[in-house]
Amino acid sequence: MKQFLRYTLLMVSLTLLMTSCIKDDTDLDEVVAQYTVTPAEVEIDLTDLNEAPDVPVTDENDPAYNDYVENTDWDDAISINFDGEAVVINGKVPGVMVQTDGNHITVMNMAGPVKFVLSGQTNNGSVKFYGDKRIQVLLNGADITNPHGAAINNQGGKSMYVVLADGTHNRLQDGINYTDVEAEDQKATLFSEGQMIFSGKGRLDVFAQGRGAIRSDDYIRIRPGVKLYIESQALDGLRANDGITMDGGSVNVVTNGLGAKGVRSGGLMTVNGGRLIAINGGDTRIEYTPEGLMDTTACAALSCDSLLMVNGGTLKFKATGDGGKAINAKQDISIQGGSTVAVATGTKKMKKPRGVKIDGNFDISGGYFYAYSRRSDPIDVAGKTTLAPGYKNYELTPKLLTIAY
């Protein structure tokens, strides 16, 4: 009823505007159409993605050299196979201690680069790593649920290579209530203090009920061939404190928590290829300070605290909750290629929803860009907007902005 009344008032206002201020030959249908746009569809897409072969960097002077699991010798390996109520561990490496408490595994790695192969299923298990050494976690048909915390927790500060064995389907899940350990982080179902690099041509589903789904306190890199499905009912879906690089792969994120972010990058976020889809249905989170002052935090399908650079790939973001932003950039956005779609359909009770909100500058010189907001401006740029010449299409209405090269 309220929506109908708002629409009726809008029509009345437009009619009065037309009769008093607009020339007789103005097309009323064109004016009304600006406010009744049907937004582009943003839906989860789990279909296979055709990608060019992933070629590892071989130049040791390249900053990305150590992000490629192929550039490390993995001569030492330990396998951990969950079998319901039991777990079977094979392989011994000097300097590596493996302790078990039921199906909860704790690894102390003082040896060096070690590959850990995880497989099998458990409803009450986990794997935790200690030691500042690089590790490879090869998920080979692993299904791990920890009802009291993270399913996989890397407490080491070095790289954790998460490799999805070709053709496998893996699953990780946490519980609603975490059992905290003093002076130790477990901020997500899949958590790492160090860098987290995804590779392989398998699939990983990550479900979060108590905290975030995937999080690194360093950076995250996603390579071609990877397929991720991420769902969080509490906090952020995919989050990295020091930045996210997406070279390829297919990533789908669904979040519903109050004030949560579908994808959150604390540092530079670079998208070179692949397909990234994030849908956020959460509402604005309301908190009160000890002094009784109200503090509000809006949701976002994508939140970037630093520069967001899009060079290629397909990106689709949608926010449906109160005050939700499809893209919320705290600094600049630079788009040089690819396809970027941002849709906001939420209400504005506590916060204004936005297709794209940019606190810095907006620079576009290639690709396709689409922004829509049902109840406010499609894009809000605090800084300077630079639109390079050569675009084939430019359309701006009160609800929609489209730029195509």
PLY file of the C-alpha trace (Angstrom):
ply
format ascii 1.0
element vertex 405
property float x
property float y
property float z
element edge 404
property int vertex1
property int vertex2
end_header
0.00 0.00 0.00
2.80 2.44 0.92
4.57 1.74 -2.35
1.34 2.36 -4.25
0.80 5.66 -2.44
4.36 6.76 -3.19
3.86 5.93 -6.85
0.52 7.81 -6.90
2.12 10.88 -5.30
4.95 10.69 -7.81
2.51 10.63 -10.70
0.57 13.56 -9.27
3.78 15.54 -8.77
4.94 14.80 -12.29
1.59 15.81 -13.70
1.67 19.13 -11.83
5.23 19.67 -12.99
4.26 19.01 -16.58
1.30 21.36 -16.51
3.14 24.21 -14.81
6.76 24.13 -15.91
7.16 21.95 -19.00
6.33 22.90 -22.54
3.21 21.43 -24.06
5.20 19.27 -26.49
7.16 17.44 -23.72
6.63 13.66 -23.70
5.36 12.70 -20.24
6.10 9.02 -20.90
9.80 9.82 -21.24
9.83 11.59 -17.88
7.99 8.79 -16.09
10.26 6.18 -17.69
13.24 7.68 -15.90
11.72 6.65 -12.58
10.38 3.22 -13.58
13.52 1.56 -14.91
13.77 -2.23 -14.61
17.31 -2.91 -13.36
19.73 -5.40 -14.85
19.54 -8.89 -13.37
22.22 -9.94 -10.92
22.02 -13.62 -10.04
24.36 -16.32 -8.78
26.06 -18.09 -11.68
27.64 -21.49 -11.02
28.16 -22.42 -14.65
31.62 -23.24 -15.93
33.73 -20.33 -17.11
35.85 -20.61 -20.22
39.25 -19.14 -19.44
42.63 -19.00 -21.08
45.31 -21.31 -19.63
46.76 -20.09 -16.36
50.46 -19.51 -16.99
52.58 -19.27 -13.82
55.05 -16.43 -13.41
58.59 -17.79 -13.75
60.64 -14.62 -13.28
61.94 -14.65 -9.70
62.11 -10.85 -9.77
58.39 -10.56 -10.49
56.49 -9.43 -7.34
53.93 -12.17 -7.98
56.49 -14.99 -8.25
55.83 -16.38 -4.77
52.07 -16.38 -5.35
52.42 -19.38 -7.65
52.38 -22.72 -5.88
54.27 -24.22 -8.82
57.38 -22.18 -7.91
57.92 -24.06 -4.63
59.20 -27.61 -4.23
56.68 -29.63 -2.24
58.76 -32.70 -1.51
57.26 -33.16 1.96
53.59 -34.13 2.27
51.14 -35.24 4.94
47.63 -36.50 4.22
44.69 -36.04 6.58
41.62 -38.08 5.72
38.42 -37.65 7.74
36.14 -40.66 7.93
33.13 -39.62 9.94
34.14 -40.11 13.58
37.75 -41.05 12.80
40.69 -39.48 11.06
43.60 -41.17 9.31
46.93 -39.32 9.02
49.67 -40.55 6.72
53.17 -39.23 6.21
55.85 -38.02 8.59
58.03 -34.96 8.10
60.90 -34.08 10.46
60.08 -30.83 12.21
56.31 -31.24 11.79
54.15 -32.29 14.73
50.54 -33.37 14.21
48.25 -33.66 17.23
44.68 -34.94 17.26
41.77 -34.25 19.58
39.01 -36.30 18.05
38.73 -34.92 14.53
40.30 -31.59 15.48
43.83 -31.52 14.09
46.63 -29.18 15.20
49.79 -28.94 13.08
53.05 -27.34 14.20
55.27 -26.85 11.15
58.89 -25.93 11.85
60.29 -27.75 8.82
59.63 -25.58 5.79
57.25 -25.82 2.82
54.94 -28.79 3.44
51.90 -29.97 1.48
48.86 -31.08 3.49
46.25 -33.10 1.58
42.80 -32.90 3.17
40.02 -35.30 2.21
36.95 -37.00 3.66
34.03 -35.78 5.74
33.51 -34.77 9.37
30.71 -32.95 11.19
32.91 -32.08 14.15
36.45 -31.39 13.06
38.97 -28.78 12.05
42.57 -28.24 10.96
44.76 -25.58 12.55
48.27 -24.67 11.44
51.07 -23.06 13.46
54.54 -22.02 12.28
55.86 -19.28 10.02
56.46 -21.53 7.03
54.67 -21.63 3.72
52.08 -24.40 3.47
50.03 -25.90 0.68
46.53 -27.08 1.60
45.33 -29.37 -1.16
41.59 -29.91 -0.83
40.88 -33.27 -2.41
37.21 -33.86 -1.71
37.19 -32.43 1.83
33.96 -31.73 3.75
34.78 -30.22 7.15
32.35 -28.70 9.64
33.50 -27.21 12.94
30.49 -26.37 15.12
32.69 -24.34 17.49
34.94 -22.30 15.20
36.96 -22.15 12.00
37.13 -25.24 9.80
40.64 -24.34 8.58
42.72 -21.86 10.57
46.24 -20.82 9.57
47.91 -19.04 12.47
51.18 -18.71 10.56
52.12 -15.44 8.91
53.37 -16.95 5.64
51.49 -17.90 2.50
48.81 -20.56 2.56
48.22 -21.96 -0.92
44.68 -23.33 -1.08
44.70 -25.71 -4.04
41.42 -27.22 -5.21
42.17 -30.61 -6.73
40.90 -30.79 -10.29
37.32 -32.02 -10.53
36.71 -32.13 -6.76
33.89 -30.55 -4.76
34.95 -29.36 -1.30
32.95 -27.88 1.55
33.80 -25.96 4.74
31.40 -24.74 7.45
31.63 -23.14 10.87
29.17 -23.00 13.77
27.04 -20.23 15.22
29.01 -19.97 18.48
32.82 -19.92 18.41
34.98 -21.20 21.26
37.65 -18.52 21.46
41.30 -19.25 22.19
43.28 -16.59 24.06
45.57 -14.46 21.86
44.45 -16.31 18.72
42.33 -15.21 15.78
39.69 -17.28 14.04
37.73 -14.66 12.17
36.15 -16.89 9.55
35.33 -20.43 8.48
38.51 -20.35 6.37
41.02 -18.01 8.00
44.69 -17.17 7.55
47.01 -14.73 9.28
49.16 -14.80 6.14
48.50 -14.55 2.43
45.89 -16.84 0.92
46.27 -17.89 -2.72
43.60 -19.99 -4.45
44.39 -22.18 -7.44
43.31 -25.45 -9.05
40.31 -26.47 -11.11
38.05 -27.70 -8.34
35.18 -26.15 -6.40
35.02 -24.96 -2.81
31.82 -24.05 -0.96
32.26 -22.08 2.27
29.39 -21.48 4.68
29.55 -19.11 7.65
27.06 -18.85 10.49
29.05 -17.34 13.36
31.61 -15.07 11.70
33.00 -14.45 8.22
33.36 -17.04 5.48
36.85 -16.50 3.98
39.30 -14.03 5.48
42.99 -13.23 5.37
44.74 -10.72 7.60
47.13 -10.26 4.66
46.06 -10.45 0.99
44.07 -12.87 -1.17
44.81 -13.91 -4.75
42.43 -15.94 -6.93
43.80 -17.65 -10.03
41.96 -18.88 -13.16
40.15 -22.20 -12.88
39.07 -21.72 -9.26
35.37 -21.99 -8.45
34.19 -20.55 -5.11
30.70 -20.38 -3.65
30.58 -18.33 -0.44
27.62 -17.84 1.86
27.67 -15.91 5.15
24.77 -15.27 7.49
26.80 -13.19 9.92
29.84 -11.17 8.81
31.70 -10.62 5.54
31.85 -13.19 2.76
35.32 -12.72 1.23
37.67 -10.35 3.07
41.37 -9.48 2.96
43.01 -6.78 5.05
45.81 -6.01 2.59
44.06 -6.34 -0.75
42.52 -8.74 -3.26
43.80 -9.71 -6.70
41.52 -11.67 -9.00
43.25 -12.99 -12.10
40.41 -15.32 -12.99
38.11 -17.95 -11.62
34.43 -17.90 -10.74
33.43 -16.46 -7.36
29.86 -16.23 -6.06
29.13 -14.55 -2.72
25.84 -14.30 -0.78
25.70 -12.38 2.52
22.81 -11.41 4.79
24.28 -10.16 8.07
23.56 -6.71 9.46
26.21 -4.29 8.19
28.07 -7.12 6.44
30.06 -6.86 3.22
29.92 -9.43 0.46
33.50 -8.74 -0.64
35.74 -6.46 1.39
39.26 -5.37 0.47
41.31 -3.36 2.93
44.01 -2.64 0.36
44.31 -2.36 -3.41
41.77 -4.53 -5.23
42.66 -5.50 -8.79
40.42 -7.52 -11.11
42.15 -8.79 -14.24
39.70 -11.48 -15.28
37.22 -14.09 -14.16
33.67 -13.67 -12.89
32.80 -12.14 -9.52
29.18 -11.96 -8.34
28.19 -10.72 -4.89
24.63 -10.32 -3.59
24.07 -8.69 -0.20
20.67 -8.81 1.46
21.61 -7.40 4.87
20.20 -4.26 6.47
21.97 -1.40 8.19
23.56 -2.37 11.51
22.65 -0.08 14.41
24.87 0.14 17.49
24.95 2.46 20.49
27.99 3.87 22.26
28.25 3.82 26.07
27.13 7.46 25.93
23.94 6.42 24.16
24.95 7.76 20.72
23.74 5.79 17.73
26.24 4.48 15.17
25.09 2.95 11.89
26.93 0.74 9.38
25.46 0.05 5.97
25.92 -3.16 4.01
27.68 -3.41 0.67
28.05 -6.13 -1.92
31.58 -4.82 -2.55
33.49 -2.58 -0.14
36.99 -1.37 -0.98
39.05 0.76 1.40
41.70 1.52 -1.22
41.89 1.83 -5.00
39.59 -0.45 -6.99
41.08 -1.21 -10.41
39.12 -3.19 -13.00
41.14 -4.29 -16.04
38.94 -7.15 -17.19
36.50 -9.82 -16.15
32.79 -9.78 -15.32
31.68 -8.16 -12.08
28.11 -8.06 -10.82
27.06 -6.63 -7.46
23.64 -6.26 -5.88
22.47 -4.84 -2.54
18.85 -5.34 -1.49
18.83 -4.33 2.19
18.21 -1.00 3.87
20.84 1.54 2.85
22.85 -1.08 1.00
25.49 -0.11 -1.56
26.27 -2.37 -4.49
29.80 -0.86 -4.56
31.19 1.28 -1.75
34.67 2.68 -2.51
36.50 4.64 0.16
39.08 5.90 -2.36
39.22 5.85 -6.18
37.74 3.56 -8.81
39.58 3.07 -12.12
37.88 1.02 -14.85
39.89 0.18 -17.97
38.08 -2.93 -19.19
35.73 -5.74 -18.33
32.06 -5.43 -17.43
30.91 -3.92 -14.11
27.25 -3.97 -13.02
26.06 -2.46 -9.72
22.41 -2.61 -8.60
20.87 -1.30 -5.37
17.21 -1.95 -4.61
17.03 -1.41 -0.85
15.11 1.05 1.28
16.57 4.22 2.82
15.26 4.16 6.37
18.64 4.53 8.10
21.05 4.98 5.16
20.80 5.97 1.52
21.17 3.04 -0.87
23.52 3.59 -3.79
24.43 1.70 -6.90
27.98 3.03 -6.54
29.34 5.32 -3.83
32.86 6.70 -4.33
34.60 8.83 -1.72
37.45 9.56 -4.14
37.70 9.91 -7.92
36.03 7.92 -10.71
38.05 7.23 -13.86
36.71 5.12 -16.73
38.48 4.55 -20.04
37.20 1.19 -21.25
34.85 -1.71 -20.75
31.22 -1.53 -19.68
29.82 0.17 -16.58
26.26 0.07 -15.26
24.90 1.54 -12.03
21.31 1.57 -10.78
19.58 2.59 -7.56
15.85 2.27 -7.05
15.47 4.90 -4.35
18.40 7.28 -4.83
21.06 8.39 -7.29
22.73 5.52 -9.16
26.24 6.87 -8.48
27.66 9.30 -5.94
31.20 10.56 -6.59
32.78 12.85 -4.00
35.85 13.59 -6.12
36.47 14.09 -9.82
34.90 12.05 -12.61
37.02 11.46 -15.71
35.31 9.93 -18.72
37.77 9.08 -21.51
36.72 9.85 -25.08
35.71 7.11 -27.46
32.74 5.70 -25.58
29.98 4.17 -27.69
27.15 4.73 -25.26
26.44 7.11 -22.40
23.08 7.25 -20.65
22.20 9.02 -17.41
18.77 9.12 -15.78
17.76 9.76 -12.15
18.04 6.01 -11.46
20.50 4.67 -14.01
23.97 5.32 -15.45
25.37 3.32 -18.35
28.76 3.83 -20.02
30.04 1.50 -22.74
33.24 1.50 -24.78
0 1
1 2
2 3
3 4
4 5
5 6
6 7
7 8
8 9
9 10
10 11
11 12
12 13
13 14
14 15
15 16
16 17
17 18
18 19
19 20
20 21
21 22
22 23
23 24
24 25
25 26
26 27
27 28
28 29
29 30
30 31
31 32
32 33
33 34
34 35
35 36
36 37
37 38
38 39
39 40
40 41
41 42
42 43
43 44
44 45
45 46
46 47
47 48
48 49
49 50
50 51
51 52
52 53
53 54
54 55
55 56
56 57
57 58
58 59
59 60
60 61
61 62
62 63
63 64
64 65
65 66
66 67
67 68
68 69
69 70
70 71
71 72
72 73
73 74
74 75
75 76
76 77
77 78
78 79
79 80
80 81
81 82
82 83
83 84
84 85
85 86
86 87
87 88
88 89
89 90
90 91
91 92
92 93
93 94
94 95
95 96
96 97
97 98
98 99
99 100
100 101
101 102
102 103
103 104
104 105
105 106
106 107
107 108
108 109
109 110
110 111
111 112
112 113
113 114
114 115
115 116
116 117
117 118
118 119
119 120
120 121
121 122
122 123
123 124
124 125
125 126
126 127
127 128
128 129
129 130
130 131
131 132
132 133
133 134
134 135
135 136
136 137
137 138
138 139
139 140
140 141
141 142
142 143
143 144
144 145
145 146
146 147
147 148
148 149
149 150
150 151
151 152
152 153
153 154
154 155
155 156
156 157
157 158
158 159
159 160
160 161
161 162
162 163
163 164
164 165
165 166
166 167
167 168
168 169
169 170
170 171
171 172
172 173
173 174
174 175
175 176
176 177
177 178
178 179
179 180
180 181
181 182
182 183
183 184
184 185
185 186
186 187
187 188
188 189
189 190
190 191
191 192
192 193
193 194
194 195
195 196
196 197
197 198
198 199
199 200
200 201
201 202
202 203
203 204
204 205
205 206
206 207
207 208
208 209
209 210
210 211
211 212
212 213
213 214
214 215
215 216
216 217
217 218
218 219
219 220
220 221
221 222
222 223
223 224
224 225
225 226
226 227
227 228
228 229
229 230
230 231
231 232
232 233
233 234
234 235
235 236
236 237
237 238
238 239
239 240
240 241
241 242
242 243
243 244
244 245
245 246
246 247
247 248
248 249
249 250
250 251
251 252
252 253
253 254
254 255
255 256
256 257
257 258
258 259
259 260
260 261
261 262
262 263
263 264
264 265
265 266
266 267
267 268
268 269
269 270
270 271
271 272
272 273
273 274
274 275
275 276
276 277
277 278
278 279
279 280
280 281
281 282
282 283
283 284
284 285
285 286
286 287
287 288
288 289
289 290
290 291
291 292
292 293
293 294
294 295
295 296
296 297
297 298
298 299
299 300
300 301
301 302
302 303
303 304
304 305
305 306
306 307
307 308
308 309
309 310
310 311
311 312
312 313
313 314
314 315
315 316
316 317
317 318
318 319
319 320
320 321
321 322
322 323
323 324
324 325
325 326
326 327
327 328
328 329
329 330
330 331
331 332
332 333
333 334
334 335
335 336
336 337
337 338
338 339
339 340
340 341
341 342
342 343
343 344
344 345
345 346
346 347
347 348
348 349
349 350
350 351
351 352
352 353
353 354
354 355
355 356
356 357
357 358
358 359
359 360
360 361
361 362
362 363
363 364
364 365
365 366
366 367
367 368
368 369
369 370
370 371
371 372
372 373
373 374
374 375
375 376
376 377
377 378
378 379
379 380
380 381
381 382
382 383
383 384
384 385
385 386
386 387
387 388
388 389
389 390
390 391
391 392
392 393
393 394
394 395
395 396
396 397
397 398
398 399
399 400
400 401
401 402
402 403
403 404
